[in-house]
Amino acid sequence: MKIQTNFYEIYAFENLLYVKSLSSWHERIAKEVLDRINHIAETVYPDKKWAILSDKREWELNTPGAHGMLKGAAEEPEIKHPDHIAYVVG
């Protein structure tokens, strides 16, 4: 599965979700990414261990609202969380 926009790219592999962040994000984009990740997690990895590799090398910044939304998602119990998360920055 592959999703590409001007703001992010998401690639779903057998047990790895690769998320490449591009450009700058505001709340609408952050919500869209979280919704897509959650949908993929529920459909592709329902009973599997899985990980996210978040590539932020081409990402610029978040608005404060988007930052809060992304940070808060890590604490939401109804979201299927990955077993491992890794970030690439540079």
Sequence and secondary structure as in RCSB ss.txt:
>XXXX:A:sequence
MKIQTNFYEIYAFENLLYVKSLSSWHERIAKEVLDRINHIAETVYPDKKWAILSDKREWELNTPGAHGMLKGAAE
EPEIKHPDHIAYVVG
>XXXX:A:secstr
 EEE SSEEEEE SSEEEEEEEEEE HHHHHHHHHHHHHHHHHHSTTS  EEEEEEEEEEEE HHHHHHHHHHTT
 TTS   SEEEEE  
